[in-house]
Amino acid sequence: MSNSLAIATVTATLAALIQKSAQQAVGGAEVIIGRPQNTPPANTQRWVQLCLYQVMSNPALRNADLPTRNPAGKITQRPQVALDLHYLLAFYGDEKELEPQRMLGAVTRDLHANPVLLRKAVHDAIASRTELTDSNLDEAIEQIRLTSIPLNLDELSKLWSVFFQTPHALSIAYRASVVVIDTDDAVNPAPPVLQRGQNDQGVEALLGSLPRLEKIHISFTEDSESPERLPSLPNAWLGLLLTIQGQHLSGDTVTLRFSHPRLGTRNVDIPIDNRSDTKIRFELPNDAQAQTDWAAGLYTVTAIIEQAGTTRTTNQLSLPLAIKVNQIAPANPVVRIAGNASLTVTCSPEVLIEQSARLLLGDREVQAEPRLAANSPLEFMLENAPELTLQPVYVRVAGIDSLPLERKDNPPRFVFADNQKVTIT
């Protein structure tokens, strides 16, 4: 950090470096600080004009000091501003002797070879100018780096047009970054720590990394020994096996928390045989109680792990739970009456009264008829029903589609379930 003299100190340091390089190329060369002029300065015929033409906030450190006050309004850190300084270097001399080009070559060579303003160079610049005596830029943590700025013809023309009625000269632009200036506001020192917790018990250390969930693999219970032999199903339904993979999942107790937007949360304790440090296995229940305790929709799954009296909660994963179509009536083939077909679907779990259900059959999508109770079957009326042959049936509840699949052995594979196909004649 440095005080308000930092900008002037950078300019003075850069001028000293440029003068040293220019004099190596052309004897007697001088550096003049300020905007280019119409007439040459007195007592010199060869010089480098150093002009600070733009100052911009550094985008990387613009908000690095926020917030600077605590809730009580006291300053905890001095406000600071991070700046990038843009310089124009214009070279003047005898064009016949190529003096401007010789000075340009020497200056760009040295600034490229030594792009950082060293603390010694900054200290020497401060010592050579009485107006910079109070500058502390040589003590700043951030060192200042010089980078050439490529200017195309249009940008160069606009830049020189700022210097009204000043003829163009051979020039190059550089950026000095980053200059950090802070205020002189007094900062109250933080009080010392006298006691670490109740009875000076010290900080509570968490051994090991935090637990996290990575993915959920959905499979049939027949694949419990090797659930990943088949791809994960896109949606779950009651009776399927969930294999939740993650890291650092072991503990004295492990609980899965299932959150549903309508039913709230449900906690399930996982037996020690169904969990390890990287996996948690849970079979979704499919008994009579589960038909009302669970509902189709998008669940969020979180693991709560308790170890040595410390409770840690993992991140959340999404679990889409669909209904499972148990029966479709009437049996195939469904005969149309006056061109219409009526289907009755029983499913699990129960579809909540406030949930919408839609039947997807071929290219048709039909809204379920109104129901009086959640345990009532779903009634669908297909007007002008098309003729279909063993067309799989999908039922969408809460935006989650049922899957008309079943598992077959030898080899293990997924096939369309026969009881979830419809033929309409």
N, C-alpha and C positions, 0 to 999 in steps of 0.2 A: 504494500500500500504506500501511497505517496501523497504529497500535499498539492496545492493548486499550482505550484511551480513546475509540475511534471511536464506539461506541454512545452513550455519554454525550454526546459532542460533537454528534452528530446531534440528540439530544433537546434540547440547549441551543440549538442554532441554530434548530431548528423552533419552539421556544418564543418566541424573540426575534422571529421573523417573524410568528407568530400574534399576539403582543401588539401589534405595530405596526399590524397590520390591524384588530384588534378595537378598539383605542383610536380609530382613525379613525371607526369606526361608533358607538361608545359611549364617551364620555369616562370615564376612570378605570378602564377594564376591565383586569383582570390575567390572567396565565396562571399556573396552578398545576400543577406536575408531580406526577403520582401518580394512583392509582386514584380514581374518584369516591367521595365520602364521603356519609354520611347527613346531616351537618349542614354548613352553609356555613362557610367559613373566617372567621377574625376579620378585621375592618377592611376587608372588601370585600363588596359586594352584587351585583356583576356580574363574572363571570370565565369563563375557558375552562379546562376541566380537560383536560390533555394526559397520556394514559396509554399507555405502551408495553405492549400486552397480548399480543403474540406475536412470536417471533423464529423465522424459518425459513431453512433453507439455500437459497441461490439455485440453482435447477436447472441453469441454463446454465453456471455456473462451479464447480459442486460438485467436479469432479475435474480442474480446469484445472491444478493444481499437481503432478499425479502424473506420473512418479515424482520424488521430491525427493532421492533418494540415488543415488550411482553404485554400480557393483558392489563397490567397496571399502568401502562403508558410509558414505562421507563425504557430508555435505550439499552438494548442488549448487544448491539453491534453498530458500529459507525456506518451511516449510509455511504455508499460508494458508487461511483460511476465508472464504467469501463468504456474506453474510447479507442477508435481506430483513427490514426492521423494519416491524411493523404497529402503527399508532397509532390510538387512539380520541380524538376531539375532542368533548367534551361542553360545551354552552353553557348558562350560568346567568345569570339576571338578572330584571328586572321583566317578567313576561309581559304586563301591561297596556300597557307601553310597547314591547312587541315587541323587547326588547333581545336575547334569545338569537337570534332570527331575523335581526336586523340584524347581529350579530357573525358569524353563520354565513355570511351573504351576502358580507360583506367578506372574510372569511378564504378562502372557496372561490374568490372572484374573484381574489385575489392569488396564491394557490397555483396556480391554473390558468394565470394569465398568466406566472408565473415558477416553473415546476415544478422547476428545478434549483437545488440549494443552491450558490450561488456561493462561490468561495474567499474573497472579502472578507467575506461574511456568516459563514462558518465561522471565519475569523480573528478577527472581532470577538467572536464568542461565546466563543472560547478566551481572548481577552484580558480578557473581563468576569468570568471565573470562575477563581479561583486553583487550584481542584481540577483544572482542565483545562490547566494550564500546559504539561505534557509532551505534550499531544496534538499529533499531526502530521497530522490529517485534512485540513488546508488544503493539504498538499503531496501528497495522494493523486492518482494518475493518474486513477482512476475517479471521475467526478463522480456525485453522488447525485441521483436523480430522484424526485420525489413524484408519486404516482398515486392518485387516489381509488379506493376499493374499494367496489363496489356490494354492499350487504347487503340481502337480502330480509327480510321480516318474521320468518321463522323463524330466520334467522341472527342478526338483531338481538336477538331474544328470548333465544337461547342465550348470546349475548355478555354481555348485561346480567345474566343469571342468575348469571354468575360473580361479580359484585359483590354479595355476599350482603346482603339487606335494604337495598339502595341503590335509591331511586326512579329510574325511567327519566327521562332528560333528552334534549332535542334534541341529536343527535349525528351525526357522520360519521366514516368510517374512511379512513385514508391508508396507503399503502405507500411506504417509503423504500428505494430499491434503486439500486445494490448497495453494501453496506458490506463492504470487503475488509480483513480483519485478518490480519497476519502475525506470526510469532514474532520473538524477539530472538536466535535462534540464529546463531552466527557461520558464515559461508559462506566456504570457502576459495576465493580467487580462482583462476581458470583460469590456468595457466602460459602465457607468451607463446609464439608460434610462432617457432621458431628456424630451421626448415628445412622447406620445402614439397616433400615427396617425396624420393626418392633423388637425391643431388647437387643438391638444391634445384631440381629441374626444374619445379616448379610443379604446379598442378592440371591434370588432363586434362579438356579441354573437349570436349563433344559438339556439333558444329555442326549446327544444324537441329533439328527436332522428332524425337521418337522414332518409329520405324515402328510401324504398327499394321495389322491385318487387319480388314476390315469385313464382308465376306460372300463366299460362294462361289456362283458361277453354274454350274450343271451343264447341258451341252448336248451335242448330237451334233457330231461332227467336221465334218459338212457345213456347219455354221454357224460355222466358225472365223473367217470374215471379219467376221461380225456376230453373235456368239454370243447377244446379247440380243434378237434378233428374235422369239424364242419364249420363253415363261416358263421359268424354271429348273425342272428336274426335281427332285422331292422327294428321290430317292435316286440315287446314282451306281452304275455298274457298269463293268467293264473295257472300255476302248475309247472311253469318253466323254471330253469335253473339260471341264477345270476352268478357269474364269476367276476368279481370286482378286482381289478388289478391296480396296484399302486406301490408305494414305497413306505417303509417304516410303519406298518400297520399293526404290529404286535403290541400287546399290552395286557394288563391284568384283566380288564374287561373291554370288550369292543361292542359298540352298539351302532346299528344302522338307523339313520333317521330318514324316513320317507315323507316328503312334504307334497301335498296335493292342493291345488288352488281352491277347491271346494270342501275337501274333507279335513284340511289342516295337516298336522304332523302325526306320524306313527313311529314309535321307537321299537326296534326289534333287537334283542340281545343275541349275539352270535356265539354258539358254543365253541370251546377251544379247539375241537376237532375240525371245525369248518373254517379255520383262519390260520394264516401264517404272516410272516413279515411282508409278503408281497401280494397275497391274495386273500379275499374274503368270499366264501361261498354261501349263497342263500337261495333256498327254493321258495318261490312265491306260493303261498298257501292256496288251496283250492277246495277247502271244506265249506260247509254250509255257512259258517260265520264269516268266511272271507268274502262271500257274495255281497254282503252289506258293508263290510269294513273297507273294502277296496272299490275303486271306481276307475273307469277308463279316463285317460288324460295324461298330461305331461307331469311326471313326478321329478323332484330334485332329490338326489341321494347324497347324504353326508355321513361320514364315519366319525363317531365320537370315541376316542381312545383314552382310557384312564390307566396311568402307569405311576405307581408309587405315590398315589395321592394327587397327582397332577393330571388334569383333564385337558386334552388337546382335540381340536376339531379340524377336520380336513376341509379341503375345497369341495365344491358341489359338482356333481355330474347329473346330466339329464337322463331320465328313463321314460320313454314313451310306453305306456301301458294301454293295450288295445283290448277290446272284448274278444271272446272266443265264441264263434257260432257253434252251438251244440246241435241244433236241429232246424231244418227248414221244412215247413208244411205249406201246401200238400206235397206228397211225395211225387217224384218225377214219373211221368211227364205232367207238367202243369198245363191244364186246359184253359184256354182263354174263353171268357164269357163276354160276348158283345165286344170283342177285341181287347178286353182288359184282363189282367192277371193279378191275383191277390196272393201275397206271400206273408207267412207268419214266421218270425225268426225268434227262437229262444237262445239266450246267450248267457255268458258269465264273464264278469260279475254283472250285477244289476245296473241298468242304465238309469242314472238319477233323473228325476222328473224335470229338473231344470237343464238337463243336457239335451242337445239335439242329436238325432241319429239319422243317417242317410244311407240308402242302399245304392251301391254302385254295381251295375249289371250291364256288361258290354259298354255301350256308349250312353247309357241312361243313368241318371242320378235322381233318386226319388226320396222325398222327405217322409219320415215316419208319421203315421197317424197319431193324433193326440192320445195320451194315456192317462189313466187315473191313479196308477200306483207304479212305484219303481220296479216291482217284481212282475209287472205285466209284460207279456211278450211284445215284440215290435211288429206292428202291422204296416205293410207297404202295399199300395195300390198302383200298379203300373198301367196307366192308360195307353191305349194303342200299343200294347206290348208286342215286341218283335218276336219272331220265331227264333229260338235259340236251342243249341244242343250242347249239353254238359258245359255250360258257361260258368266259370268260377264266380262266386259271390263275395263281395267285399261290403262290410258295414263300417261306416265312418262315424265315430263318436268322439266328440271333443277334439276333432281334427286328427285323430289317430285311426288309421285303417286297420281292420282285422286282416289276418293273413290266412287264407284258405289252404294251409299246408299241414302235412303230417310227415313223420319220419319213417323211412324204410331201412331195413338192414340188407347186408350182402349185395353190394357194399352200402355203407351208411349214406343216405341221400335224402333230399327233400322232394316231395311230390305233392300235387294238388290233392286235397282230401275229397273223396267221393261224396261225402255227405254235405259238402259245401259247393256242389255244382248243381246248376238248374237247367232243365230242359223245358222249353215252352213250345207248345204246339197250338 
